[in-house]
Amino acid sequence: MTARARRKRTGGNGGDDVRRRVLVAAHSGSQGGAELCLDVLLSGTDPAALELDVRFACDGPMVDRSRRMGWPTAVEPWAWWLGFEPSWWYRRNLWGKGWLRVLRYAALMRRRRFDLVYSNSSVIFEPALAARLARVPHVWHVHEILDPAYWPTRLAALPRIAVRLDRWSRRVIFESHAARRVCRPFPDDAKTRVIHNPLRFGPDDAEDARVQEQAAALRSRLGLAAEDVMVLWLGQFSPRKDPLLLAAAAARLAGRNDLPAVVPVFLGEGPLRSELAAALGDRGRIHDFEPDVRPWLAACDVLALTSRQESFGLVLLEAAAFGKPVIATRTEGPGEIVRQGETGMLVPPGDAAALAETLATLARSRDLRRKMGQAARQVAFKHFSADRYVRAVHAVWAECWEPHPSNRGAE
């Protein structure tokens, strides 16, 4: 290593405080839960302390976000081994180019002396395999539930994939205790960590006058009266997210004279859009997903998460930041976020009747909604802050740099 490079990696003072170099691999440049968590991590990392090189599997808004932060950023077509769409292009990318890509990256890791490779999703595997060949420590951050029902298409049986999560990594991070339990007994518990996803909004976002003005204009544009209860739904219109459940619950409440109008508003995209529109009729609204969801969160009265499976549920924290109560299905991640009857309500997955009655309970009482929303806001900023998340991930990275890394089980 040249003297100039050595000065760069020691912060210019020649001391022992080495500026570590980390290759960060992401499965998508889209604006999903895992990518938003990565955005928080990139935003909170001090370039004077860590040198990050970010690679996305496909283009999207998060690629531009990373570049605007000043991190070296590129798009590399990593092949997915979970949730892929079988096609000629996929097979060519995997079998025709995948091995060459792995070998090329292993050489790059050795040449540039990377100290760590961090995969921000279990959906991609090539960066982990390249790190193994290059003998570079690897950390896998699992933002998914590794259950067969969750992944109908996969290159191998999930037990075999889970074994490789263990073998190809120095540490495996899960975003919830439930996600880690689903993966047992395959990864070594001693090398796993649970780090809950972060809240990317701050207190100022909910109090921003411009956001509040946009929220008021949004309700007016949607044709909502002041007393109407707007129930916001955010995400992919997919079977796993089950938006049809909220449409069915809203149908049960239609025409009830003991309640204000309960209006579901869906913000997203996906294969169930046509079916959702047919089921919803004129009882709600459907809009395309927007990058800035803050006005929508400020405008709503309740947020609903109706997933059949959910490894975490980042939208629950986003609603809490705006002081909004939530109703979520009692699935994996939401059970660790929502405090029943205090910050929100939990209902059984797929139970439209239970969801309808819970919506009715919140719709009847503005005071109850305000009380739950305030409690949710306090919990969110105390336990799910962005700073807390960044420190926790960096601490796991640091474990890999210890001369004799401890295998203590830490949360």
For each residue, the residues with C-beta under 8 A, 3 or more apart:
1: 5 6 9 113
2: 5 6
3: 6 7
4: 7 8
5: 1 2 8 9
6: 1 2 3 9 10 14
7: 3 4 10 12 13 14
8: 4 5 12 19
9: 1 5 6 18 19 21 51
10: 6 7 13 14 15 16 17 18 19
11: 15 17 19 48 49
12: 7 8
13: 7 10 17
14: 6 7 10
15: 10 11
16: 10
17: 10 11 13
18: 9 10 115
19: 8 9 10 11 48 49 50 51
20: 49 50 51 115 116 397 401
21: 9 50 51 53 112 113 114 115 116
22: 50 51 52 53 114 115 116 117 118 397
23: 53 55 109 114 116 117 118 127 131
24: 38 42 52 53 54 55 118 120
25: 55 57 76 78 117 118 119 120 124 126 127
26: 29 34 35 38 54 55 56 57 62 120 121
27: 34 57 78 80 120 121 123 124
28: 32 34 35 56 57 58 60 62 121
29: 26 35 56 57 58 59 60 61 62 63 75
30: 35 58 60 61 62
31: 35 36 60 61 62 289 291
32: 28 35 36
33: 36 37 143 197 312 314
34: 26 27 28 37 38 120 121 141 143 144
35: 26 28 29 30 31 32 38 39 60 62 120
36: 31 32 33 39 40 62 200 314
37: 33 34 40 41 120 141 143 175 197 198 314 389
38: 24 26 34 35 41 42 62 120
39: 35 36 42 43 62 65 66 200
40: 36 37 43 44 198 200 386 389 390
41: 37 38 44 45 120 389 390 393
42: 24 38 39 45 52 54 65 66 69 71
43: 39 40 69 386
44: 40 41 386 387 389 390
45: 41 42 49 50 52 390 394
46: 49 50
47: 50 51 52 70 71
48: 11 19
49: 11 19 20 45 46
50: 19 20 21 22 45 46 47 394
51: 9 19 20 21 22 47
52: 22 24 42 45 47 71 72
53: 21 22 23 24 71 72 112 114
54: 24 26 42 66 71 72 73 74
55: 23 24 25 26 73 74 75 76 78 127
56: 26 28 29 59 60 62 63 66 73 74 75 76
57: 25 26 27 28 29 75 76 77 78 80 124
58: 28 29 30 75 77
59: 29 56 63 75
60: 28 29 30 31 35 56 63
61: 29 30 31 64 65 291
62: 26 28 29 30 31 35 36 38 39 56 65 66
63: 29 56 59 60 66 67 73 75
64: 61 67 68
65: 39 42 61 62 68 69
66: 39 42 54 56 62 63 69 71 73
67: 63 64 70 71 73
68: 64 65
69: 42 43 65 66
70: 47 67
71: 42 47 52 53 54 66 67
72: 52 53 54
73: 54 55 56 63 66 67
74: 54 55 56
75: 29 55 56 57 58 59 63
76: 25 55 56 57 101
77: 57 58 93 97 101
78: 25 27 55 57 101 124 126 127
79: 84 90 93 94 98 124 125 126
80: 27 57 83 84 123 124
81: 84 123 124 125 154 155 156 161
82: 122 123 144 151 153 154 155 161
83: 80 123 151 153 154
84: 79 80 81 90 153
85: 90 153
86: 90 91 153
87: 90 91
88: 91 92
89: 92 93
90: 79 84 85 86 87 93 94
91: 86 87 88 94 95 96
92: 88 89 95 96 97
93: 77 79 89 90 96 97 98
94: 79 90 91 97 98 155
95: 91 92 98 99
96: 91 92 93
97: 77 92 93 94 100 101
98: 79 93 94 95 101 102 126
99: 95 102 103
100: 97 103 104
101: 76 77 78 97 98 104 105 126 130
102: 98 99 105 106 126 129 130 133
103: 99 100 106 107 130 133
104: 100 101 107 108
105: 101 102 108 109 126 127 130 134
106: 102 103 109 110 130 131 133 134
107: 103 104 110 111 134
108: 104 105 111 112 114
109: 23 105 106 112 114 117 130 131 134 136
110: 106 107 113 134 136
111: 107 108
112: 21 53 108 109
113: 1 21 110
114: 21 22 23 53 108 109 117 134 136
115: 18 20 21 22 136 137 401
116: 20 21 22 23 136 137 138 139 397 400 401
117: 22 23 25 109 114 127 128 130 131 136 137 138 139
118: 22 23 24 25 138 139 141 397
119: 25 122 124 125 127 128 138 139 140 141
120: 24 25 26 27 34 35 37 38 41 141 143
121: 26 27 28 34 124 141 142 143 144
122: 82 119 140 141 142 143 144 146 161 165
123: 27 80 81 82 83 144
124: 25 27 57 78 79 80 81 119 121 127
125: 79 81 119 128 129 164 168
126: 25 78 79 98 101 102 105 129 130
127: 23 25 55 78 105 117 119 124 130 131 138
128: 117 119 125 131 132 138 140 164 168 169
129: 102 125 126 132 133 168
130: 101 102 103 105 106 109 117 126 127 133 134
131: 23 106 109 117 127 128 134 136 137 138 168
132: 128 129 135 138 167 168
133: 102 103 106 129 130
134: 105 106 107 109 110 114 130 131
135: 132
136: 109 110 114 115 116 117 131
137: 115 116 117 131 170 400 401
138: 116 117 118 119 127 128 131 132 168 169 170
139: 116 117 118 119 169 170 171 172 173 396 397 400
140: 119 122 128 165 168 169 171 172 173
141: 34 37 118 119 120 121 122 173 175 393
142: 121 122 146 165 172 173 174 175 179 183 311
143: 33 34 37 120 121 122 175 197 311 312
144: 34 82 121 122 123 150 151 179 311
145: 150 178 179 182 309 310 311 332
146: 122 142 150 151 158 161 162 179 182 183
147: 150 151 158 182 309
148: 151 152 158
149: 152 309
150: 144 145 146 147 240 309
151: 82 83 144 146 147 148 154 158
152: 148 149
153: 82 83 84 85 86
154: 81 82 83 151 157 158 161
155: 81 82 94 161
156: 81 160 161
157: 154 160 161
158: 146 147 148 151 154 161 162
159: 162 163 186
160: 156 157 163 164
161: 81 82 122 146 154 155 156 157 158 164 165
162: 146 158 159 165 166 183 186 187
163: 159 160 166 167 186
164: 125 128 160 161 167 168
165: 122 140 142 161 162 168 169 172 183 186 187
166: 162 163 169 172 186 187 188 191
167: 132 163 164
168: 125 128 129 131 132 138 140 164 165
169: 128 138 139 140 165 166 172 191
170: 137 138 139 191 399 400 405
171: 139 140 191 192 193 396 399 400
172: 139 140 142 165 166 169 187 191 192 193
173: 139 140 141 142 192 193 194 195 393 396
174: 142 177 179 180 183 192 193 194 195
175: 37 141 142 143 179 194 195 196 197 311 312 333
176: 179 180 194 196 311 312 332 333 336
177: 174 180 181 194 336
178: 145 181 182 311 331 332 333 335 336
179: 142 144 145 146 174 175 176 182 183 311 312 332 333
180: 174 176 177 183 184 192 194
181: 177 178 184
182: 145 146 147 178 179 332
183: 142 146 162 165 174 179 180 186 187
184: 180 181 187 189
185:
186: 159 162 163 165 166 183
187: 162 165 166 172 183 184 191 192
188: 166 191 192 407
189: 184 192 409
190: 407 408 409
191: 166 169 170 171 172 187 188 407
192: 171 172 173 174 180 187 188 189 409
193: 171 172 173 174 392 396 409 410 411
194: 173 174 175 176 177 180 411
195: 173 174 175 389 392 393 396 411
196: 175 176 312 336 337 383 384 389
197: 33 37 143 175 312 314 317 384 389
198: 37 40 317 384 385 386 388 389 390
199: 317 318 320 321 380 381 384 385 386
200: 36 39 40 318 386
201: 205 206 294 318 321 322
202: 205 321 386
203: 206 207 321 381
204: 207 208
205: 201 202 208 211 294 321 322
206: 201 203 211 294 297 298 321 322 323 377
207: 203 204 212
208: 204 205 211 212 294
209: 212 213
210: 213 214
211: 205 206 208 214 215 294 295 298
212: 207 208 209 215 216 298
213: 209 210 216 217
214: 210 211 217 218 294 295 298
215: 211 212 218 219 295 296 298 299
216: 212 213 219 220 299
217: 213 214 220 221 295
218: 214 215 221 222 295 296 299
219: 215 216 222 224 230 299
220: 216 217 223 224
221: 217 218
222: 218 219 230 263 265 285 299
223: 220
224: 219 220 228 230 263
225: 228 261
226:
227: 260 261
228: 224 225 260 261 262 263
229: 259 260 261 262 263 301 302 359 362 363
230: 219 222 224 263 265 299 300 301 302
231: 246 250 262 263 264 265 300 301 302 303 304 359
232: 265 267 296 297 299 300 302 303 304 319 324
233: 243 246 264 265 266 267 268 303 304 305 306
234: 267 268 289 293 296 303 315 318
235: 238 241 243 268 305 307 315
236: 240 241 268 269 270
237: 241 243 266 268 269 270 271 272 273 276
238: 235 241 270 271 272
239: 242 272 308
240: 150 236 307 308 309
241: 235 236 237 238 270 306 307 308
242: 239 245 306 307 308 329 349 350
243: 233 235 237 246 247 266 268 272 276 306
244: 247 248 272 275 276 279
245: 242 248 249 306 329 350 352 355
246: 231 233 243 249 250 264 266 304 306 355
247: 243 244 250 251 264 276 279 280 283 284
248: 244 245 251 252 279 352 355 356
249: 245 246 252 253 352 353 355 356 359
250: 231 246 247 253 254 262 263 264 280 283 284 356 359
251: 247 248 254 279 281 283
252: 248 249 352 353 356
253: 249 250 256 259 262 356 359 360 363
254: 250 251 283
255:
256: 253 259 360
257:
258: 364
259: 229 253 256 262 360 363 364
260: 227 228 229 363
261: 225 227 228 229
262: 228 229 231 250 253 259 359 360 363
263: 222 224 228 229 230 231 250 283 284 285
264: 231 233 246 247 250 280 283 284 285 304
265: 222 230 231 232 233 284 285 286 287 296 300
266: 233 237 243 246 276 280 284 285 286 287
267: 232 233 234 287 288 289 290 293 296
268: 233 234 235 236 237 243 288 289
269: 236 237 273 288 289
270: 236 237 238 241 273
271: 237 238
272: 237 238 239 243 244 275 276
273: 237 269 270 276 277 286
274: 277 278
275: 244 272 278 279
276: 237 243 244 247 266 272 273 279 280 286
277: 273 274 280 286
278: 274 275 281
279: 244 247 248 251 275 276
280: 247 250 264 266 276 277 283 284 286
281: 251 278
282:
283: 247 250 251 254 263 264 280
284: 247 250 263 264 265 266 280
285: 222 263 264 265 266
286: 265 266 273 276 277 280
287: 265 266 267 290
288: 267 268 269
289: 31 234 267 268 269
290: 267 287 293 296
291: 31 61
292: 295
293: 234 267 290 296 297 318
294: 201 205 206 208 211 214 297 298 322
295: 211 214 215 217 218 292 298 299
296: 215 218 232 234 265 267 290 293 299 300
297: 206 232 293 294 300 303 318 319 321 322 324
298: 206 211 212 214 215 294 295 322
299: 215 216 218 219 222 230 232 295 296
300: 230 231 232 265 296 297 303 319 324
301: 229 230 231 324 362 369
302: 229 230 231 232 324 325 326 327 359 362 363 369
303: 231 232 233 234 297 300 315 316 318 319 324 325 326 327
304: 231 232 233 246 264 326 327 328 355 359
305: 233 235 310 313 315 316 326 327 328 329 334
306: 233 241 242 243 245 246 328 329 349 355
307: 235 240 241 242 310 313 328 329 331 334 349
308: 239 240 241 242 329 331 349 350
309: 145 147 149 150 240 331 332
310: 145 305 307 313 328 329 331 332 333 334
311: 142 143 144 145 175 176 178 179 332 333
312: 33 143 175 176 179 196 197 332 333 337
313: 305 307 310 316 317 328 331 333 334 337
314: 33 36 37 197 317 318
315: 234 235 303 305 318 319
316: 303 305 313 319 320 326 328 334 337 338 344
317: 197 198 199 313 314 320 321 337 380 384
318: 199 200 201 234 293 297 303 314 315 321 322
319: 232 297 300 303 315 316 322 324 325 326 376
320: 199 316 317 323 324 326 343 373 376 377 379 380
321: 199 201 202 203 205 206 297 317 318 377 380 381
322: 201 205 206 294 297 298 318 319 373 377
323: 206 320 370 373 374 376 377
324: 232 297 300 301 302 303 319 320 369 373 376
325: 302 303 319 343 344 345 362 368 369 372 373 376
326: 302 303 304 305 316 319 320 338 343 344 345 376
327: 302 303 304 305 344 345 346 347 355 358 359 362
328: 304 305 306 307 310 313 316 331 334 337 338 344 345 346 347
329: 242 245 305 306 307 308 310 334 346 347 348 349 350
330: 334 335 346 347 348 349
331: 178 307 308 309 310 313 328 334 335 349
332: 145 176 178 179 182 309 310 311 312 335 336
333: 175 176 178 179 310 311 312 313 336 337
334: 305 307 310 313 316 328 329 330 331 337 338 346
335: 178 330 331 332 338 346
336: 176 177 178 196 332 333
337: 196 312 313 316 317 328 333 334 384
338: 316 326 328 334 335 343 344 345 346
339: 342 343 344 375 379
340: 344 345 346
341: 345
342: 339 372 375
343: 320 325 326 338 339 372 375 376 379
344: 316 325 326 327 328 338 339 340 372 376
345: 325 326 327 328 338 340 341 358 361 362
346: 327 328 329 330 334 335 338 340
347: 327 328 329 330 351 354 355 358
348: 329 330 351 354
349: 242 306 307 308 329 330 331
350: 242 245 308 329
351: 347 348 354 355
352: 245 248 249 252 355 356
353: 249 252 356 357
354: 347 348 351 357 358
355: 245 246 248 249 304 306 327 347 351 352 358 359
356: 248 249 250 252 253 352 353 359 360
357: 353 354 360 361
358: 327 345 347 354 355 361 362
359: 229 231 249 250 253 262 302 304 327 355 356 362 363
360: 253 256 259 262 356 357 363 364
361: 345 357 358 364 365 368
362: 229 301 302 325 327 345 358 359 365 368 369 372
363: 229 253 259 260 262 302 359 360
364: 258 259 360 361 368
365: 361 362 368 369
366: 369 370
367: 370 371
368: 325 361 362 364 365 371 372
369: 301 302 324 325 362 365 366 372 373
370: 323 366 367 373 374
371: 367 368 374 375
372: 325 342 343 344 362 368 369 375 376
373: 320 322 323 324 325 369 370 376 377
374: 323 370 371 377 378
375: 339 342 343 371 372 378 379
376: 319 320 323 324 325 326 343 344 372 373 379 380
377: 206 320 321 322 323 373 374 380 381
378: 374 375 381 382
379: 320 339 343 375 376 382 383 384
380: 199 317 320 321 376 377 383 384
381: 199 203 321 377 378 384 385
382: 378 379 385
383: 196 379 380 388
384: 196 197 198 199 317 337 379 380 381 388 389
385: 198 199 381 382 388 389
386: 40 43 44 198 199 200 202 389 390
387: 44 390 391
388: 198 383 384 385 391 392
389: 37 40 41 44 195 196 197 198 384 385 386 392 393
390: 40 41 44 45 198 386 387 393 394
391: 387 388 394 395
392: 193 195 388 389 395 396
393: 41 141 173 195 389 390 396 397
394: 45 50 390 391 397 398
395: 391 392 398 399
396: 139 171 173 193 195 392 393 399 400
397: 20 22 116 118 139 393 394 400 401
398: 394 395 401 402
399: 170 171 395 396 402 405 406
400: 116 137 139 170 171 396 397 405
401: 20 115 116 137 397 398
402: 398 399 405 406
403:
404:
405: 170 399 400 402
406: 399 402
407: 188 190 191
408: 190
409: 189 190 192 193
410: 193
411: 193 194 195
